[in-house]
Amino acid sequence: MIDWIAFVQVFGAALFASVFVVALYSLGIRFLATPKPAPRLADGSTAPNGPSRDAEDDDLEEDGRPAWATAGAYVCFGLSGVAVLIGIYLIVPALHG
């Protein structure tokens, strides 16, 4: 006989874990795409951030991304990697010792 409660629990845990890992990785990519803040004008408005970009101009300058965004991206990538490693540990019985 199938234990349906256990089946639903495993399904829920797998769904949550996959959404969690994908969300963390996506957030890390979003942090890497954070542009530098636009300069402020004397009247308090923001100036245009230079000419429009095309595919050839996608390289960021050294000051192109805030440091907090880079650190946040690395944290998100690290946490998603740890979650994947924990999942592999739980799946492979030989690792349980």
N, CA, C and O atoms as a DFTB+ gen file, in Angstrom:
388 C
 N C O
     1  1       0.836      -1.174       0.000
     2  2       0.000       0.000       0.000
     3  2       0.899       1.261       0.000
     4  3       1.960       1.272       0.624
     5  1       0.472       2.282      -0.683
     6  2       1.229       3.531      -0.795
     7  2       0.879       4.430       0.390
     8  3      -0.288       4.628       0.727
     9  1       1.925       4.964       1.005
    10  2       1.739       5.934       2.089
    11  2       1.624       7.321       1.447
    12  3       2.638       7.962       1.168
    13  1       0.398       7.781       1.214
    14  2       0.164       9.012       0.485
    15  2       0.624      10.247       1.242
    16  3       1.028      11.234       0.628
    17  1       0.569      10.205       2.557
    18  2       1.049      11.357       3.346
    19  2       2.547      11.542       3.147
    20  3       3.011      12.669       2.974
    21  1       3.304      10.456       3.169
    22  2       4.751      10.542       2.937
    23  2       5.037      11.008       1.505
    24  3       5.959      11.790       1.277
    25  1       4.256      10.533       0.558
    26  2       4.428      10.950      -0.837
    27  2       4.221      12.450      -0.982
    28  3       5.005      13.123      -1.652
    29  1       3.184      12.972      -0.366
    30  2       2.898      14.406      -0.442
    31  2       3.986      15.214       0.269
    32  3       4.348      16.299      -0.187
    33  1       4.508      14.692       1.384
    34  2       5.584      15.391       2.090
    35  2       6.845      15.468       1.232
    36  3       7.483      16.518       1.166
    37  1       7.207      14.374       0.580
    38  2       8.390      14.378      -0.289
    39  2       8.179      15.319      -1.473
    40  3       9.084      16.062      -1.854
    41  1       6.981      15.281      -2.052
    42  2       6.682      16.175      -3.166
    43  2       6.782      17.637      -2.730
    44  3       7.368      18.454      -3.440
    45  1       6.222      17.968      -1.578
    46  2       6.276      19.345      -1.079
    47  2       7.693      19.802      -0.786
    48  3       8.063      20.933      -1.102
    49  1       8.494      18.918      -0.178
    50  2       9.888      19.278       0.120
    51  2      10.689      19.483      -1.160
    52  3      11.497      20.408      -1.245
    53  1      10.469      18.618      -2.162
    54  2      11.189      18.758      -3.427
    55  2      10.771      20.037      -4.155
    56  3      11.609      20.731      -4.733
    57  1       9.494      20.339      -4.124
    58  2       9.009      21.562      -4.769
    59  2       9.590      22.800      -4.082
    60  3      10.063      23.719      -4.750
    61  1       9.553      22.822      -2.753
    62  2      10.098      23.956      -2.011
    63  2      11.593      24.114      -2.281
    64  3      12.066      25.225      -2.519
    65  1      12.340      23.008      -2.245
    66  2      13.790      23.078      -2.440
    67  2      14.132      23.578      -3.838
    68  3      15.050      24.382      -4.002
    69  1      13.408      23.112      -4.839
    70  2      13.721      23.557      -6.202
    71  2      13.391      25.032      -6.396
    72  3      14.154      25.756      -7.035
    73  1      12.272      25.480      -5.857
    74  2      11.915      26.902      -5.960
    75  2      12.933      27.752      -5.194
    76  3      13.315      28.827      -5.657
    77  1      13.370      27.277      -4.033
    78  2      14.342      28.003      -3.214
    79  2      15.664      28.174      -3.952
    80  3      16.213      29.275      -3.989
    81  1      16.183      27.090      -4.542
    82  2      17.474      27.159      -5.237
    83  2      17.372      28.057      -6.469
    84  3      18.261      28.873      -6.710
    85  1      16.314      27.918      -7.243
    86  2      16.154      28.744      -8.452
    87  2      15.976      30.215      -8.077
    88  3      16.516      31.091      -8.751
    89  1      15.227      30.494      -7.013
    90  2      15.028      31.880      -6.587
    91  2      16.339      32.510      -6.112
    92  3      16.622      33.662      -6.438
    93  1      17.136      31.767      -5.349
    94  2      18.417      32.309      -4.903
    95  2      19.346      32.593      -6.081
    96  3      19.983      33.645      -6.138
    97  1      19.418      31.661      -7.009
    98  2      20.294      31.858      -8.158
    99  2      19.818      33.038      -9.010
   100  3      20.627      33.842      -9.474
   101  1      18.516      33.134      -9.210
   102  2      17.967      34.259      -9.984
   103  2      18.230      35.592      -9.296
   104  3      18.547      36.582      -9.955
   105  1      18.100      35.618      -7.984
   106  2      18.387      36.842      -7.240
   107  2      19.857      37.218      -7.369
   108  3      20.186      38.399      -7.480
   109  1      20.747      36.226      -7.356
   110  2      22.171      36.502      -7.556
   111  2      22.445      37.105      -8.923
   112  3      23.230      38.046      -9.042
   113  1      21.808      36.573      -9.950
   114  2      21.977      37.135     -11.299
   115  2      21.434      38.558     -11.351
   116  3      22.025      39.433     -11.985
   117  1      20.308      38.784     -10.682
   118  2      19.736      40.140     -10.658
   119  2      20.675      41.116      -9.963
   120  3      20.828      42.252     -10.410
   121  1      21.305      40.684      -8.872
   122  2      22.268      41.552      -8.192
   123  2      23.440      41.884      -9.111
   124  3      23.937      43.010      -9.084
   125  1      23.890      40.929      -9.924
   126  2      25.000      41.210     -10.837
   127  2      24.613      42.191     -11.935
   128  3      25.479      42.834     -12.528
   129  1      23.321      42.309     -12.208
   130  2      22.855      43.225     -13.252
   131  2      22.501      44.604     -12.702
   132  3      21.986      45.447     -13.438
   133  1      22.766      44.843     -11.432
   134  2      22.437      46.136     -10.825
   135  2      23.359      47.218     -11.374
   136  3      24.578      47.102     -11.241
   137  1      22.818      48.259     -11.981
   138  2      23.675      49.321     -12.514
   139  2      24.109      50.288     -11.411
   140  3      23.558      50.294     -10.310
   141  1      25.101      51.095     -11.737
   142  2      25.511      52.117     -10.775
   143  2      24.420      53.180     -10.686
   144  3      23.678      53.382     -11.647
   145  1      24.314      53.857      -9.555
   146  2      23.268      54.876      -9.413
   147  2      23.483      56.032     -10.389
   148  3      24.613      56.401     -10.706
   149  1      22.378      56.585     -10.849
   150  2      22.454      57.734     -11.758
   151  2      22.897      58.969     -10.973
   152  3      22.492      59.143      -9.824
   153  1      23.718      59.824     -11.574
   154  2      24.164      61.035     -10.873
   155  2      23.002      62.009     -10.638
   156  3      22.081      62.100     -11.450
   157  1      23.059      62.723      -9.535
   158  2      22.027      63.704      -9.183
   159  2      22.424      65.083      -9.711
   160  3      23.588      65.481      -9.665
   161  1      21.421      65.791     -10.209
   162  2      21.630      67.166     -10.658
   163  2      21.385      68.122      -9.491
   164  3      20.963      67.699      -8.414
   165  1      21.648      69.392      -9.705
   166  2      21.496      70.383      -8.638
   167  2      20.049      70.507      -8.171
   168  3      19.806      70.818      -7.004
   169  1      19.078      70.270      -9.063
   170  2      17.681      70.399      -8.661
   171  2      17.140      69.120      -7.999
   172  3      15.960      69.061      -7.654
   173  1      17.980      68.111      -7.823
   174  2      17.564      66.882      -7.158
   175  2      17.119      65.787      -8.094
   176  3      16.905      64.655      -7.660
   177  1      16.973      66.096      -9.373
   178  2      16.578      65.055     -10.321
   179  2      17.812      64.255     -10.740
   180  3      18.945      64.646     -10.459
   181  1      17.576      63.151     -11.405
   182  2      18.700      62.328     -11.851
   183  2      18.988      62.598     -13.314
   184  3      18.079      62.789     -14.121
   185  1      20.262      62.611     -13.638
   186  2      20.692      62.844     -15.010
   187  2      20.626      61.526     -15.778
   188  3      20.697      60.455     -15.175
   189  1      20.492      61.594     -17.093
   190  2      20.573      60.363     -17.878
   191  2      21.915      59.695     -17.636
   192  3      22.930      60.367     -17.449
   193  1      21.914      58.393     -17.639
   194  2      23.116      57.634     -17.288
   195  2      23.953      57.330     -18.523
   196  3      24.424      56.204     -18.685
   197  1      24.144      58.303     -19.384
   198  2      24.960      58.132     -20.564
   199  2      24.119      57.720     -21.762
   200  3      22.894      57.636     -21.671
   201  1      24.778      57.464     -22.878
   202  2      24.040      57.071     -24.083
   203  2      23.427      55.682     -23.922
   204  3      23.837      54.907     -23.057
   205  1      22.442      55.379     -24.762
   206  2      21.835      54.057     -24.687
   207  2      22.873      52.997     -25.055
   208  3      23.807      53.250     -25.817
   209  1      22.681      51.811     -24.495
   210  2      23.661      50.740     -24.675
   211  2      23.181      49.770     -25.742
   212  3      21.981      49.634     -25.983
   213  1      24.129      49.104     -26.373
   214  2      23.780      48.012     -27.268
   215  2      24.568      46.776     -26.839
   216  3      25.254      46.809     -25.817
   217  1      24.481      45.711     -27.587
   218  2      25.092      44.446     -27.190
   219  2      26.615      44.538     -27.082
   220  3      27.224      43.775     -26.332
   221  1      27.231      45.448     -27.810
   222  2      28.682      45.557     -27.782
   223  2      29.175      46.314     -26.554
   224  3      30.360      46.232     -26.228
   225  1      28.313      47.041     -25.870
   226  2      28.721      47.856     -24.730
   227  2      28.306      47.245     -23.397
   228  3      28.135      47.976     -22.421
   229  1      28.141      45.932     -23.327
   230  2      27.633      45.321     -22.102
   231  2      28.679      45.097     -21.021
   232  3      28.335      44.623     -19.938
   233  1      29.937      45.417     -21.273
   234  2      30.947      45.280     -20.233
   235  2      30.764      46.378     -19.198
   236  3      30.590      47.546     -19.548
   237  1      30.802      46.006     -17.929
   238  2      30.671      46.992     -16.852
   239  2      32.019      47.637     -16.581
   240  3      33.061      46.986     -16.642
   241  1      31.980      48.910     -16.284
   242  2      33.198      49.552     -15.843
   243  2      33.514      49.071     -14.431
   244  3      32.696      48.404     -13.797
   245  1      34.688      49.407     -13.949
   246  2      35.084      48.936     -12.620
   247  2      34.143      49.454     -11.540
   248  3      33.869      48.743     -10.574
   249  1      33.647      50.671     -11.685
   250  2      32.730      51.227     -10.693
   251  2      31.276      51.060     -11.140
   252  3      30.405      51.794     -10.673
   253  1      31.002      50.116     -12.027
   254  2      29.690      49.979     -12.618
   255  2      28.643      49.326     -11.743
   256  3      27.454      49.467     -12.027
   257  1      29.025      48.619     -10.694
   258  2      28.059      47.940      -9.840
   259  2      28.406      48.256      -8.392
   260  3      29.578      48.237      -8.018
   261  1      27.394      48.548      -7.570
   262  2      27.682      48.801      -6.155
   263  2      28.276      47.563      -5.480
   264  3      27.971      46.431      -5.857
   265  1      29.112      47.790      -4.495
   266  2      29.767      46.674      -3.796
   267  2      28.753      45.784      -3.082
   268  3      28.950      44.573      -2.991
   269  1      27.667      46.376      -2.573
   270  2      26.674      45.557      -1.873
   271  2      25.986      44.594      -2.830
   272  3      25.593      43.498      -2.431
   273  1      25.836      44.998      -4.104
   274  2      25.199      44.122      -5.080
   275  2      26.102      42.940      -5.425
   276  3      25.626      41.814      -5.572
   277  1      27.393      43.195      -5.553
   278  2      28.335      42.116      -5.831
   279  2      28.390      41.148      -4.656
   280  3      28.376      39.933      -4.851
   281  1      28.453      41.679      -3.442
   282  2      28.481      40.816      -2.263
   283  2      27.186      40.018      -2.133
   284  3      27.219      38.836      -1.792
   285  1      26.059      40.649      -2.398
   286  2      24.777      39.950      -2.346
   287  2      24.692      38.834      -3.378
   288  3      24.139      37.770      -3.102
   289  1      25.238      39.075      -4.565
   290  2      25.237      38.037      -5.606
   291  2      26.069      36.845      -5.171
   292  3      25.657      35.698      -5.345
   293  1      27.246      37.113      -4.601
   294  2      28.094      36.008      -4.149
   295  2      27.442      35.231      -3.011
   296  3      27.570      34.008      -2.951
   297  1      26.754      35.908      -2.120
   298  2      26.046      35.221      -1.039
   299  2      24.936      34.339      -1.603
   300  3      24.774      33.193      -1.182
   301  1      24.177      34.870      -2.550
   302  2      23.091      34.076      -3.160
   303  2      23.636      32.865      -3.893
   304  3      23.089      31.770      -3.762
   305  1      24.701      33.036      -4.660
   306  2      25.293      31.902      -5.371
   307  2      25.837      30.873      -4.382
   308  3      25.692      29.669      -4.594
   309  1      26.458      31.342      -3.310
   310  2      26.983      30.420      -2.303
   311  2      25.883      29.628      -1.617
   312  3      26.005      28.417      -1.430
   313  1      24.804      30.314      -1.240
   314  2      23.698      29.621      -0.571
   315  2      23.006      28.624      -1.506
   316  3      22.605      27.544      -1.071
   317  1      22.866      28.979      -2.778
   318  2      22.255      28.020      -3.701
   319  2      23.170      26.821      -3.917
   320  3      22.687      25.699      -4.067
   321  1      24.474      27.036      -3.934
   322  2      25.417      25.916      -4.040
   323  2      25.374      25.016      -2.818
   324  3      25.423      23.792      -2.942
   325  1      25.283      25.619      -1.635
   326  2      25.180      24.823      -0.405
   327  2      23.890      24.011      -0.402
   328  3      23.894      22.851       0.009
   329  1      22.800      24.595      -0.848
   330  2      21.526      23.869      -0.905
   331  2      21.618      22.686      -1.862
   332  3      21.082      21.617      -1.572
   333  1      22.286      22.860      -2.993
   334  2      22.465      21.753      -3.934
   335  2      23.325      20.659      -3.309
   336  3      23.007      19.478      -3.444
   337  1      24.404      21.030      -2.633
   338  2      25.261      20.029      -1.994
   339  2      24.525      19.275      -0.893
   340  3      24.721      18.069      -0.740
   341  1      23.694      19.952      -0.135
   342  2      22.899      19.272       0.898
   343  2      21.929      18.294       0.244
   344  3      21.734      17.187       0.746
   345  1      21.325      18.691      -0.862
   346  2      20.430      17.793      -1.587
   347  2      21.147      16.559      -2.095
   348  3      20.617      15.452      -2.002
   349  1      22.344      16.733      -2.628
   350  2      23.122      15.580      -3.088
   351  2      23.478      14.679      -1.917
   352  3      23.414      13.456      -2.037
   353  1      23.848      15.263      -0.792
   354  2      24.158      14.487       0.406
   355  2      22.954      13.660       0.854
   356  3      23.103      12.502       1.244
   357  1      21.780      14.246       0.799
   358  2      20.570      13.529       1.231
   359  2      20.166      12.433       0.250
   360  3      19.562      11.442       0.659
   361  1      20.485      12.586      -1.033
   362  2      20.087      11.606      -2.030
   363  2      21.041      10.418      -2.090
   364  3      20.589       9.285      -2.255
   365  1      22.352      10.645      -1.960
   366  2      23.348       9.583      -2.137
   367  2      23.574       8.874      -0.797
   368  3      24.120       9.477       0.127
   369  1      23.171       7.619      -0.676
   370  2      23.307       6.914       0.594
   371  2      24.762       6.651       0.995
   372  3      25.056       6.527       2.184
   373  1      25.660       6.564       0.040
   374  2      27.061       6.278       0.355
   375  2      27.721       7.412       1.139
   376  3      28.742       7.194       1.792
   377  1      27.163       8.595       1.083
   378  2      27.731       9.742       1.792
   379  2      27.330       9.799       3.257
   380  3      27.899      10.577       4.022
   381  1      26.366       8.994       3.656
   382  2      25.869       9.045       5.042
   383  2      26.766       8.312       6.019
   384  3      26.591       8.449       7.230
   385  1      27.716       7.542       5.531
   386  2      28.705       6.875       6.382
   387  2      28.190       5.771       7.133
   388  3      28.931       5.135       7.882
